């Protein structure tokens, strides 16, 4: 006998843990500006990630490394002003938390105070344990991120699937349990084998969010520009495009150019 799923007027970190317990899948998307966040939030998304992927899709960088803490705060502030329901999680950018727990705390505090965000996300496991602990001890909610960690791209040299080897998989499981024990409220699992996602998800009481991690995660996340087909050259196996905005927007803009050149725009009805 099926039971009605709980309706949430506002998503909190407690809501996500409750959703996992109840078997309700968690929906998560990125957003980086007010207008897009307004649309995403109105569509009843559970979590909005202000990702350091803004470095790629908003600024055109090859990696996520160049984006700064100030830029992340700017994007997060824009998103927060649009949101009524979703939990807003903000990536701590590369260099703002990895090696110095005190700097990690200062970075997290700046994001929370200056943007009004609800939580931060960090990449890594045992390597950043002290930083995670310092942030959590200040009462700031933290989401972890394991598997493919884009901020470490130059260490690995490739964006291929992670944790296929037994020793790497064992470390990922150990790191996931460590992050839960420290007090993280959830963990993103990026580009790892689906069966490993299943193992990790079943071993934790906090939710896992997959991106290229298969169907066994407690939720899924995609970059909004990828989902809408705006980044037409990016074609990983895990990506499902729900629109082809690259072509649709291009067609609309081309028509506008033609109408202006032919003096078809503005018409008599479109002027004062």
Secondary structure as a PSIPRED ss2 file (coil, helix, strand):
# PSIPRED VFORMAT (PSIPRED V4.0)

   1 X C   1.000  0.000  0.000
   2 X C   1.000  0.000  0.000
   3 X C   1.000  0.000  0.000
   4 X C   1.000  0.000  0.000
   5 X C   1.000  0.000  0.000
   6 X C   1.000  0.000  0.000
   7 X C   1.000  0.000  0.000
   8 X C   1.000  0.000  0.000
   9 X C   1.000  0.000  0.000
  10 X C   1.000  0.000  0.000
  11 X C   1.000  0.000  0.000
  12 X C   1.000  0.000  0.000
  13 X H   0.000  1.000  0.000
  14 X H   0.000  1.000  0.000
  15 X H   0.000  1.000  0.000
  16 X H   0.000  1.000  0.000
  17 X H   0.000  1.000  0.000
  18 X H   0.000  1.000  0.000
  19 X H   0.000  1.000  0.000
  20 X H   0.000  1.000  0.000
  21 X H   0.000  1.000  0.000
  22 X H   0.000  1.000  0.000
  23 X C   1.000  0.000  0.000
  24 X C   1.000  0.000  0.000
  25 X C   1.000  0.000  0.000
  26 X E   0.000  0.000  1.000
  27 X E   0.000  0.000  1.000
  28 X E   0.000  0.000  1.000
  29 X E   0.000  0.000  1.000
  30 X E   0.000  0.000  1.000
  31 X C   1.000  0.000  0.000
  32 X C   1.000  0.000  0.000
  33 X C   1.000  0.000  0.000
  34 X H   0.000  1.000  0.000
  35 X H   0.000  1.000  0.000
  36 X H   0.000  1.000  0.000
  37 X H   0.000  1.000  0.000
  38 X H   0.000  1.000  0.000
  39 X H   0.000  1.000  0.000
  40 X H   0.000  1.000  0.000
  41 X H   0.000  1.000  0.000
  42 X H   0.000  1.000  0.000
  43 X C   1.000  0.000  0.000
  44 X C   1.000  0.000  0.000
  45 X C   1.000  0.000  0.000
  46 X C   1.000  0.000  0.000
  47 X E   0.000  0.000  1.000
  48 X E   0.000  0.000  1.000
  49 X E   0.000  0.000  1.000
  50 X E   0.000  0.000  1.000
  51 X C   1.000  0.000  0.000
  52 X C   1.000  0.000  0.000
  53 X C   1.000  0.000  0.000
  54 X H   0.000  1.000  0.000
  55 X H   0.000  1.000  0.000
  56 X H   0.000  1.000  0.000
  57 X H   0.000  1.000  0.000
  58 X C   1.000  0.000  0.000
  59 X C   1.000  0.000  0.000
  60 X C   1.000  0.000  0.000
  61 X C   1.000  0.000  0.000
  62 X C   1.000  0.000  0.000
  63 X C   1.000  0.000  0.000
  64 X C   1.000  0.000  0.000
  65 X C   1.000  0.000  0.000
  66 X C   1.000  0.000  0.000
  67 X C   1.000  0.000  0.000
  68 X C   1.000  0.000  0.000
  69 X H   0.000  1.000  0.000
  70 X H   0.000  1.000  0.000
  71 X H   0.000  1.000  0.000
  72 X H   0.000  1.000  0.000
  73 X H   0.000  1.000  0.000
  74 X H   0.000  1.000  0.000
  75 X H   0.000  1.000  0.000
  76 X H   0.000  1.000  0.000
  77 X H   0.000  1.000  0.000
  78 X H   0.000  1.000  0.000
  79 X H   0.000  1.000  0.000
  80 X H   0.000  1.000  0.000
  81 X C   1.000  0.000  0.000
  82 X C   1.000  0.000  0.000
  83 X C   1.000  0.000  0.000
  84 X C   1.000  0.000  0.000
  85 X C   1.000  0.000  0.000
  86 X C   1.000  0.000  0.000
  87 X E   0.000  0.000  1.000
  88 X E   0.000  0.000  1.000
  89 X E   0.000  0.000  1.000
  90 X E   0.000  0.000  1.000
  91 X E   0.000  0.000  1.000
  92 X C   1.000  0.000  0.000
  93 X C   1.000  0.000  0.000
  94 X C   1.000  0.000  0.000
  95 X C   1.000  0.000  0.000
  96 X C   1.000  0.000  0.000
  97 X C   1.000  0.000  0.000
  98 X C   1.000  0.000  0.000
  99 X C   1.000  0.000  0.000
 100 X C   1.000  0.000  0.000
 101 X H   0.000  1.000  0.000
 102 X H   0.000  1.000  0.000
 103 X H   0.000  1.000  0.000
 104 X H   0.000  1.000  0.000
 105 X H   0.000  1.000  0.000
 106 X H   0.000  1.000  0.000
 107 X H   0.000  1.000  0.000
 108 X H   0.000  1.000  0.000
 109 X H   0.000  1.000  0.000
 110 X H   0.000  1.000  0.000
 111 X H   0.000  1.000  0.000
 112 X H   0.000  1.000  0.000
 113 X H   0.000  1.000  0.000
 114 X H   0.000  1.000  0.000
 115 X H   0.000  1.000  0.000
 116 X C   1.000  0.000  0.000
 117 X C   1.000  0.000  0.000
 118 X C   1.000  0.000  0.000
 119 X E   0.000  0.000  1.000
 120 X E   0.000  0.000  1.000
 121 X E   0.000  0.000  1.000
 122 X C   1.000  0.000  0.000
 123 X C   1.000  0.000  0.000
 124 X C   1.000  0.000  0.000
 125 X C   1.000  0.000  0.000
 126 X H   0.000  1.000  0.000
 127 X H   0.000  1.000  0.000
 128 X H   0.000  1.000  0.000
 129 X H   0.000  1.000  0.000
 130 X H   0.000  1.000  0.000
 131 X H   0.000  1.000  0.000
 132 X H   0.000  1.000  0.000
 133 X H   0.000  1.000  0.000
 134 X H   0.000  1.000  0.000
 135 X H   0.000  1.000  0.000
 136 X H   0.000  1.000  0.000
 137 X H   0.000  1.000  0.000
 138 X C   1.000  0.000  0.000
 139 X C   1.000  0.000  0.000
 140 X C   1.000  0.000  0.000
 141 X C   1.000  0.000  0.000
 142 X E   0.000  0.000  1.000
 143 X E   0.000  0.000  1.000
 144 X E   0.000  0.000  1.000
 145 X E   0.000  0.000  1.000
 146 X E   0.000  0.000  1.000
 147 X E   0.000  0.000  1.000
 148 X C   1.000  0.000  0.000
 149 X C   1.000  0.000  0.000
 150 X H   0.000  1.000  0.000
 151 X H   0.000  1.000  0.000
 152 X H   0.000  1.000  0.000
 153 X H   0.000  1.000  0.000
 154 X H   0.000  1.000  0.000
 155 X H   0.000  1.000  0.000
 156 X H   0.000  1.000  0.000
 157 X C   1.000  0.000  0.000
 158 X C   1.000  0.000  0.000
 159 X C   1.000  0.000  0.000
 160 X C   1.000  0.000  0.000
 161 X C   1.000  0.000  0.000
 162 X E   0.000  0.000  1.000
 163 X C   1.000  0.000  0.000
 164 X C   1.000  0.000  0.000
 165 X C   1.000  0.000  0.000
 166 X H   0.000  1.000  0.000
 167 X H   0.000  1.000  0.000
 168 X H   0.000  1.000  0.000
 169 X H   0.000  1.000  0.000
 170 X H   0.000  1.000  0.000
 171 X H   0.000  1.000  0.000
 172 X H   0.000  1.000  0.000
 173 X H   0.000  1.000  0.000
 174 X H   0.000  1.000  0.000
 175 X H   0.000  1.000  0.000
 176 X H   0.000  1.000  0.000
 177 X H   0.000  1.000  0.000
 178 X H   0.000  1.000  0.000
 179 X H   0.000  1.000  0.000
 180 X H   0.000  1.000  0.000
 181 X H   0.000  1.000  0.000
 182 X H   0.000  1.000  0.000
 183 X C   1.000  0.000  0.000
 184 X C   1.000  0.000  0.000
 185 X C   1.000  0.000  0.000
 186 X E   0.000  0.000  1.000
 187 X E   0.000  0.000  1.000
 188 X E   0.000  0.000  1.000
 189 X E   0.000  0.000  1.000
 190 X E   0.000  0.000  1.000
 191 X C   1.000  0.000  0.000
 192 X E   0.000  0.000  1.000
 193 X C   1.000  0.000  0.000
 194 X H   0.000  1.000  0.000
 195 X H   0.000  1.000  0.000
 196 X H   0.000  1.000  0.000
 197 X H   0.000  1.000  0.000
 198 X H   0.000  1.000  0.000
 199 X H   0.000  1.000  0.000
 200 X H   0.000  1.000  0.000
 201 X H   0.000  1.000  0.000
 202 X H   0.000  1.000  0.000
 203 X H   0.000  1.000  0.000
 204 X C   1.000  0.000  0.000
 205 X C   1.000  0.000  0.000
 206 X C   1.000  0.000  0.000
 207 X E   0.000  0.000  1.000
 208 X E   0.000  0.000  1.000
 209 X E   0.000  0.000  1.000
 210 X E   0.000  0.000  1.000
 211 X E   0.000  0.000  1.000
 212 X C   1.000  0.000  0.000
 213 X C   1.000  0.000  0.000
 214 X C   1.000  0.000  0.000
 215 X C   1.000  0.000  0.000
 216 X C   1.000  0.000  0.000
 217 X C   1.000  0.000  0.000
 218 X C   1.000  0.000  0.000
 219 X E   0.000  0.000  1.000
 220 X E   0.000  0.000  1.000
 221 X E   0.000  0.000  1.000
 222 X E   0.000  0.000  1.000
 223 X C   1.000  0.000  0.000
 224 X H   0.000  1.000  0.000
 225 X H   0.000  1.000  0.000
 226 X H   0.000  1.000  0.000
 227 X H   0.000  1.000  0.000
 228 X C   1.000  0.000  0.000
 229 X C   1.000  0.000  0.000
 230 X C   1.000  0.000  0.000
 231 X C   1.000  0.000  0.000
 232 X C   1.000  0.000  0.000
 233 X C   1.000  0.000  0.000
 234 X C   1.000  0.000  0.000
 235 X C   1.000  0.000  0.000
 236 X C   1.000  0.000  0.000
 237 X C   1.000  0.000  0.000
 238 X C   1.000  0.000  0.000
 239 X C   1.000  0.000  0.000
 240 X C   1.000  0.000  0.000
 241 X C   1.000  0.000  0.000
 242 X C   1.000  0.000  0.000
 243 X C   1.000  0.000  0.000
 244 X C   1.000  0.000  0.000
 245 X H   0.000  1.000  0.000
 246 X H   0.000  1.000  0.000
 247 X H   0.000  1.000  0.000
 248 X H   0.000  1.000  0.000
 249 X H   0.000  1.000  0.000
 250 X H   0.000  1.000  0.000
 251 X H   0.000  1.000  0.000
 252 X H   0.000  1.000  0.000
 253 X H   0.000  1.000  0.000
 254 X H   0.000  1.000  0.000
 255 X H   0.000  1.000  0.000
 256 X H   0.000  1.000  0.000
 257 X H   0.000  1.000  0.000
 258 X H   0.000  1.000  0.000
 259 X H   0.000  1.000  0.000
 260 X H   0.000  1.000  0.000
 261 X H   0.000  1.000  0.000
 262 X C   1.000  0.000  0.000
 263 X C   1.000  0.000  0.000
 264 X C   1.000  0.000  0.000
 265 X C   1.000  0.000  0.000
 266 X C   1.000  0.000  0.000
 267 X C   1.000  0.000  0.000
 268 X H   0.000  1.000  0.000
 269 X H   0.000  1.000  0.000
 270 X H   0.000  1.000  0.000
 271 X C   1.000  0.000  0.000
 272 X C   1.000  0.000  0.000
